Amino acid sequence: MKKNKNETAIYCLGGLGEVGKNSYCVEHEDTIILIDAGVKFAGDNALPGIDYVIPDYTYLKENNDKLKALIITHGHEDHIGGIVFLAQTLNLSVVYASGLACSLIRKKLDEKGIRNIKLIEFDSESELKFDKLKVSFFRQTHSIPDSYGMLIKTPNGNIVTTGDYKFDLTPVGDMAQIQKMALIGKQGVDLLMSDSTNSEVPGFTMSEAEVSDSINDIFRNTPYRLIIATFASNISRVQQIIEAAQRFHRKIIVFGRSMENTIEVARNTGIIKARDDLFVKPAAGLKLPANQILILCTGSQGEPLAALSRIANGSHKHIKIIPNDTVVFSSSPIPGNALSVNHTINQLSKAGANVITNSILNSIHTSGHASQGEQKLMLQLMTPKYFFPIHGEYRMLKAHARTATEIGIPKENTFILSNGDVLVLNKGKIRLGGRVHSDDIYVDGNDISGLSTKVIRDRVHLANNGLVAIMVAIDSKTNKLLAKPQIISRGFVYMKENVELIKETQKIANDTMIAVLKKKPTFKDIKEALKTQVGPYLYQETHRNPIIVPLIINKK
């Protein structure tokens, strides 16, 4: 990092060039404030065997004494999912969050047995002070209640981060504090950091009120059993569905652990208001008349282990699709999930279900993120001197920056950056200031410490090119080869159909071993020699690079 002591640094450990893993830092002298600590879900083939990705917290660990607080904008996993890993990596003493986010974080920490972190609630009237930095909040509308943006006052100027937001004039829940945002803009914003997720979408994002009308129509017009799948984290949508179930006298059966947890937390905090007798266990609920049942479940993205996927393929232990069931996908496929969603829809249709997805005719989903019209409104409200688009893939950041220039922000005052790039704020002026360490840590269900990038590369390599094992038997005392090397192919070529290739590979390995054993080699020397000689030959013949694994058997 290239900054002077009295300057303010802004950088991201995650959230740039990607949707998810949001982790933004403001640093001034001996104080670092971390805004959000999210995860990115690894649902594509580029990360085989990985559940999610978290930022590399090395820089924060090296500067742990400066980290004064983690402040959370809202309770979605891409903003709070990394907290348990952050807590195991460094000393994190306090987390500030809104009421609902606090409850979700507390449940998450309790499940991991982490009890040394103090959770402090804030609201739109709160002001936090950390040495020379002051943080205040303004309420936003998003797909989860208790979402906030932040104003960070520093000795070098004012920084605003919007959090995730949209402008919805008929929201489910509280209105965004538009007047407060306008007042902040009048006071002067030196740098605006803003959500870019829907920056390629023109116009304004559809209101949740329209979705509510569509959901009510579906309840009204469905005479048989009703199954609705949505994101468990979309609490505003879950709230609408539960309210509709009460209105149309249907009992609710909940499937999916994350959905059960979300409803429990939202009811405990008073966000979802529902009678206890509205929810029934599967054994009792499935005996009710079909027109009195609502099944609320996870799996709207076609996740293989989610409740709806198991219902669709007939492997769910409680429920099977029966003809005339109506299944509603109250979501839109996330990029990369379209194939799995279509597969689930096909399975449901084959089983006799009537499937309803989001379309022009059925407005059963809307985004929680601002489209271009709302982004322009935010820029006009804040009138920032400098603009820094965050929370989006590269093309989204670029589109958001283009929108900013359209409303009058000079192009040279917009910054499209990568994770780790540093902006330096000095008396209202901004420049680039080098980099801090940033990388991805890959996490699977069995290894919460994270898997190295090399492991992921190996998995991808194996998936694309396969493996060739070379088994050699030697006597290390006499440096003699005891038998011809044996070649085993897995995922590379079918050995019975490639006899000549295997024979030639065996000959090259044999010649290599005879040559290398004349030099009294170590096991490492033998492995490197085999890889060096066999690898180029296999690529020349097949134009593929399998992982080559030499296996040395030594005579005792």
N, C-alpha and C positions, 0 to 999 in steps of 0.2 A: 504494500500500500504506500502510495506516495502522497502524503499530506503532512502539513505542519501541525503542531500540537493544538493550536487554537482553531483549527478548521473542523468541519463536520463531514463525516463520511457516510455515504448511503450505498449499500450493496445487497445483493441477493444470494443466498445459498441454494435457493430453489425457486421455481416459479417462472423462470424465463426460458423460452423455447420449449415449453411444455405446459400442459394443463394439469396442475397438481403440484405437490411437494412445496407449497408456498412457505417461504421462510425469508423474511426481509429484515435487514438490520440498519439501525441508525447508531452511529458511534461518534461521541464527542469527548475528547480528552480521556478520562478514565471511566467513561460510562458507555455501555452498549445496551440498547433496547432491542430485543428480538420480537418482531411482529409475526405471529403465527408459526406453527411447527407442524407442517402437514406431510402427508405421504402421497405418492402417486401409485395408482393401481396398475399392475403389470398384466394387462389382459391380452397382450398380443404375442405372436410367435417369436418376436425378437428377444424375449426374456423367458425362455423355457424353464419351468419349475419355480419361478419367482412369484411371490404373492404381491409384493409391493416394493417401492423404492423410496428411500429416505435420503436427505442430504448428508453429506460428509460434514460432521460437526467439528473437524479438527481445529479450525481457526478459533471457534468459540472455546474449545477445550484449552487451547494455548493461552487464551485471554479470559479464562474463567473468572478471574478477580474483577474484571470490568463488567461482566454480565449482571446487570441490576434487576432485570425482570423479563419475563415472557408475557406479552400482551396478545390476547386472542380476539380476532374480529368477529368470529361466529363459530358455530359448533359442527361444521362439516369436516369429514375425515381429511380432506386435502388441506385443512387448516389446523387440525388438532391431532391427527393420527400419529404424528411423530413424537409426541410428548413423552410417551413411555420409553422410547429409545434415547431421546435427549436426556431424560432423567438418569438413565443408566450410563451415559457417556460422560457427563460432567455434573458439577454441583449446581442444581437448580432449586432454589429455595422458595420462590414465589411465582405464581401464575395469576395474572389478572384476566378475568373473563366476565361476560354478561351472565345473567342468571341461568339460562338454559345451557349455555356452553359450560358453565361451572359444573352443572349436574352431570352432563355427559362426560366431562373430563374426570370428575370424581369417580364415576362408575368404572371408567377405563383404568384409572390408577389402582382402585381397589381390587380389580380382577388380577392385576399384576403384583399385588402386595406392596405397592409403593405408597408409603404413608408419611414421608418426610417433606412433602411439598405443600406449602400453604396456598390455598385458593382464596382469592379476594374478588368479590363481585364489584362490577362498576355499572353505571347507567349513563344516560345522556347528560346528567348533571355533574358527573364525577370529573375531578382533575387530579392527575397523578404528577408528582414531582420527583425527578431523579437528578440530583445535583443541579446542573444548568439546563436540563431539559424538562419541559412541561408537556403533558399529554392530556388532551380533552377529546370528547367523543360526540358524534352525531349519528342518530338512528337512520338505518337504511332499510329498504324493502328488499327481501331476498326470498328464496324458497324455504328458508328456515327462520323462525322468529329470533328476536334478540340479535340482529346483525348490526354492526356498527362500522363507520368510518372513523378516522382519527386525524386530529390536528396535532402536530408535534412542533412546538416552539423551541427553536435553538438560538444560541447567540448569533448565528450567521444567517438566520432566516426561517421562514415557516414552511413546513413540509406537510402535505396532506396525502394520506392514502385512503382511497375510497372503500376498501374492502370489496366484497362481492355485492353487487347492487343492481336494481333496475328501478325505473320510475313507474309505479303502478298507482293510478288514481283511485282504483277500487280494489285495494289489496285484501288478502286474508290476514287480519291482524292490524297492527299499527301502521300509520302512514310514515313515510320517510320525512325527515325534518328538512324540507327544502328551504324554508326561510333561514334556518341556521346555517345551511351550506352557503346561501347567498351572502349572509353576514360575514362568514369566514372569508369568502371571496373579496368582499369590500375591504376587509382588514389587510388583505394582501397575501397571496400564496406564491412563494418563490419556486416550489417544486410540487407538481401533482403527480402522484403514482396511482394509476387507475386500471381497473379490471378490463382485460381485452378479450375475454372469451367469445363474445358475440360480435366482434368488431367487423366481421365480414357480412353481417346480416343488416340489410337496409331497414329503415323505418323504426318503429317502436315495438317492443316485445308485448305480446298479447297479455291482457290482464288475467289474473287468477279468477276474477268474477265470471269470465266467459267459460273457463274450465268448470267452475262450480255449476253453472247452468247445464253444461253438457253431462256432467256426472249425475245431476238430478234427473235429467231426461232418461239416462240409461237405467237408473233405478226404477223410474216410473214405467218404463216400457219393457222391462225384463220380467217375464212371468215365472221363470224357473230359477235354478241356482245361479248365483252371481259370484265370479272369482275376479278380483282386481289385483294386479301386480304393479308395484311402483317402487321407487327408491325409498328405503327405510329412512334415509336422511332428509327426504323432502317432507318435513313435518307439516308444512302448510297444506300439502296435498293429502297427507294422511288424515289431517284434521278435517278437511272437507269430506273425505270419504266416510269417516266415522259419523260426522254430523248428518250426512245423507242416510246412513244406516239407521240412525235414530229416527229420522224424519219418516222413513218408509218402513219402519218396524221390522228390520232384519237383525238377527243376532249375528255377532261377529266371531268367526274362528280365525285366529292369527297363526300363520305358519312362517317360520324363519326367525332365527335367534336375534338377528339385528333388528327386525321389525318388532319383536316382543320387547327388546330392550328400549327401543326408541319410544314406543307407546308408554311403557312404564315410566320413563323419565319425564316425558311430556305431560302425563297425567299428574305425576307427583309435583311438578312445577306449576300446574294449573293452566298450561297452554291448551291442552286437550281436556275438555270437560265432557265426561261420559259416565253414565251409571255403571256400577259394577256388574249388574245383571245383563248388561248389553253384550259382555264378552263371555263366551262359553267354551268349554273344552271340546275337542274333536269328537270324543265318544258320544257326548250328549247332543252336540250341535248337529251332527250329520244325520240324526234321527228326526230332526224337525222337517216340516213340509218344505219343499224346494224353494218356494217363494218367500221363505222366512230366513234364508241363509245367505250370509255374505262371507266369503273367504278372502281375507286380506293377506297377501303374501309377498315375499321377495322373489326376484328372478326375472324382472322386466328386461334385463339385458342378456337373457339366455345363458346365464352362468350355469355350468354343468351341475354344480352341487346345490344350487339354490332351490327353494321349495317348488317354484313353478316348473322348472326343468324336470324335477323328479315326478311331479304330477303328470307332466306331458308324456314322459316315457314309461309311466306305469310302475315306477319303483318307490313311490311314496308309501309309507307304511299305514297312513290313515285314510287317504283319499285317492279315488280314481275318477277320471273323466267319464261322465255319462252323457248320452245324447241330450241335446237341448241346453247343456251348460253354456253360459255366456262368460267368456274370458276377456277381460279388458286390460290392455297394456297402457297404463297411464304414464307414459314416458316416451321418449324418442331414442332410437339406438345411438349410443355413443360411437363415434368413428372407430371402426375396427370390430364392432360387435354385430354388425348387420347380418352376417352369415349365421351366427349362433342364434340370434333372435328369429330369423326366418326358419331355421331348423325347428325351433320350439313351436312356432306358429303352425308349421306343417304337421308336426306330431299331434298338436291339439286338434287341428282340423280333421285329421285322419280318425281321431278317437270320437268325433262327432260334435265337437264344441263349436259354438259360434264365436269367432274371434273378432274383437274390435280393437283397431290400432289408431294411433293419432293420424288425422288427415284433415283435409279441408272440410269434409262432411262431419267429422267427429273431432271437435276441439277438446280433446281430453288430456292435453299436456301443453304446458308453456314453460319456457326457460325462466330461470331465476336471474339471468344476466342481462345487462343492458345491450340493446342493439345500437346501431349507428345514431339514430335520432336521440336516444337517451344519453349516449356518450357526448354528443354535441351539446346537449343541455348541461351536462356536468361540467364540461369545459367552459361554457359560458357563465355558469354560476361561480366557478372558482377563478376564472381568468388568470391562470398561472403564468409566470414568467418563463418557466421551463417545464417540459412535459416528459414523463418517463412511463411508457406503457408497460404494465406487468401482467402476470397471470394469463399466459397464452403461448401458443406455439409461434414460431418466428413469423409466419405469414399473418397471424392475428396481431402481433405487435406492430408489424409494418403497416397493416391496414389502419390500426388505431392512430399511429403517428401521422398517417396521411389525412385522417379525419381532423386531427389537431391543426394541421397546416391549412386545411380548408376554412377553418374558422378564425385564422389569423395568427396562429403561433408560428414564429419563424422556424423554418426547417432546421436551421442550425441549433435551435433551442430544444429539439426533440432528441431523445436518446433511445436507440434500439440496442440493448446490451445482452450479454450472456451472463449466466450465473458466475459470480466471482468478480465481475467488473465493478470498479469502484467509481462513484461520483463524489466529487469533493465540493462542498458548499462553503463559500467564503464571502461573507458580507453581501449576500444576495446574488453572487455570481457563481456559476458552476463550471467545472472542468472535469475531465477524466483524470483519475488518480491511481492508475495501476490496477492490480488484482489482489484478491485474497484467495486462499486455497478453497476450491469447491470441486466436488466430485459426487458420483452416485454411490450409495451403498445399497446392495441388493439383499432383500430379506425374504426368506421362505419360512414356512411354519415350524421348521426344526432348528433354525439358526437365527436367533434374534440379534446376534452380533454382526450380521451382515456378511455377504459373500463377496469375494474380490471380483473385480472386473474380469480377471483372467478366467475364473470359473465359468462365468457367463459366456465368454468367448469360446471356451471349450465346448460348452453345451450346444451353442449355435453351430460350431464347427462340426460336431458329431452329427447333428441333425441334417446338415447340408452335405457332408462329405464322408461320414462313416469313420471306421477305425480299422487299422491293420496291425495285428500283433505279430511280432517276430520272436519265436521261442528258440533260444540257443542254449545248448548244454556244453559246459566247459569244465576243465580241471585247472583251477587257478594256480595250483602248485607247479604244474608242468607247462602251463599256458598252451594247452591243446584243446582243439574242438572235438568233442566226443561223439557228435552225430550231426547230420545235416540240419540246418535250421528249418523249423516248421513255420508255415505261414497260415494265419487265421484272419479271415475277413468278416467284419460285422458292419452291415450298413454301407459297404463300399461297392463290392461286386459280388455276384453269385459265383462261388468258387467252381462249381461243376461246369458252368458255362464259360469260364475264363481260365482253363487249365494252363494254356501257354503263358498267360500273364503271371500266374502263380508260380509256375516253374522257373521263369526268368527271374522273378523276384527272389525266389529261393536261391538261385545261382548267384545273384548279386550279393545277397546276404552271406552266403557261404564264402565267396571270394573276399568279401570285406573282413569277415572274421579271421580268415587265414592270414591276411595281411596285418591286421591290427594286433593279433596275438603274438607276432614276432617282436613287438615293442614293449612287452610287459605292461599292458594297459591296466588302468583302474576300471571299475564297472562303469563309471561315468564316461570314460573314453570310449568304451565299447558301445554304449547307448548312442552317443553323439555320432560315432562313425556309421552305425547302421541307419540312423535318421538321415544323415548327410548323403549317403549313397542310394538308399532305397527311395527316398522322397522324390527327387528329381525324375527318376525313372517312371514312377507311378503317375506323376503329373504329365510327363511326355506322352504316355500311352492313353491316359483317360481324361486329361485336363481337369482333374480333381485332386485335391490335397487332403487325403485322409489323415487323421491323427495316427502317428506311428508310435506304437508302444513296444519297445524291446523288453523281453522277459528273459532274464539270465538265470539258468539253473546251474549251480556250482557243485561239483563233486566234493564231498567231505573226505 
